[in-house]
């Protein structure tokens, strides 16, 4: 029988990081205030918009074809029943 593990084989290794470009991100701190009086500092990030150079065409955004058809209309309100006639006042005895 032959051994499936050979001590002379090279072991697998993880390749180095791939090169990638990260978009510049600006960070800032703002105060978030709540209706009940509490406030806290939160970190916000602002991503810069990509500027399209000459010769590059922006990708067309998929606009909704029919926004009215996508959102169903609310049903008409149900007719209210007629108010009951006020009861006749009781005769004074």
C-alpha positions in Angstrom: 0.0 0.0 0.0 1.1 3.5 -0.6 0.8 6.3 1.9 -1.5 9.2 0.8 0.5 11.7 2.8 3.9 12.3 1.5 6.1 14.3 3.8 8.0 15.8 0.8 4.9 17.5 -0.7 4.6 21.2 -0.4 1.9 22.4 1.9 -0.8 24.8 0.8 -0.5 28.4 1.7 -2.7 31.4 1.6 -1.8 33.8 -1.2 -1.0 37.4 -0.3 -3.6 40.1 -0.4 -4.9 41.1 -3.7 -4.4 44.7 -4.8 -7.5 46.8 -4.6 -8.3 50.5 -4.6 -10.4 51.9 -1.8 -12.5 55.0 -2.3 -11.6 57.9 -0.1 -13.9 58.2 2.9 -14.2 61.3 5.1 -15.2 60.7 8.8 -16.7 63.0 11.2 -18.4 63.1 14.6 -21.9 64.5 15.0 -24.2 64.7 18.0 -27.4 62.6 17.7 -30.2 63.9 19.9 -33.2 61.9 20.9 -36.7 63.2 21.6 -36.5 62.2 25.3 -33.5 64.5 25.9 -30.6 62.1 25.5 -27.8 62.8 23.1 -24.8 60.8 22.0 -21.8 61.3 19.7 -21.8 59.1 16.6 -19.3 58.6 13.8 -20.4 59.3 10.3 -18.7 58.6 7.0 -19.0 60.7 3.9 -18.1 58.9 0.7 -16.9 61.2 -2.1 -18.8 60.9 -5.4 -17.0 59.4 -8.3 -16.3 61.9 -11.0 -16.8 60.6 -14.5 -14.2 61.8 -16.9 -14.5 62.6 -20.6 -15.0 59.5 -22.7 -16.7 57.6 -19.8 -20.4 57.2 -19.9 -22.4 56.8 -16.7 -24.2 53.5 -16.4 -28.0 54.1 -16.9 -29.8 53.6 -13.7 -32.8 51.3 -13.8 -35.7 53.7 -13.2 -39.0 52.2 -12.1 -41.1 51.7 -15.2 -44.4 52.4 -13.6 -44.2 53.7 -10.0 -48.0 53.8 -9.7 -48.3 50.2 -10.8 -45.6 49.1 -8.3 -47.4 50.5 -5.3 -51.0 49.3 -5.1 -53.5 52.0 -4.4 -55.2 52.0 -1.0 -58.8 50.8 -1.2 -61.5 53.4 -1.1 -62.7 54.0 2.5 -65.8 52.0 3.4 -69.0 54.0 3.4 -70.0 54.9 6.9 -73.4 53.7 8.1 -76.0 56.4 8.6 -76.1 57.8 12.1 -78.9 56.3 14.1 -81.9 58.6 14.7 -81.8 60.2 18.1 -84.1 58.5 20.6 -87.3 60.4 21.4 -87.0 62.1 24.8 -88.9 60.3 27.6 -92.1 62.1 28.5 -92.0 63.9 31.9 -94.3 62.2 34.4 
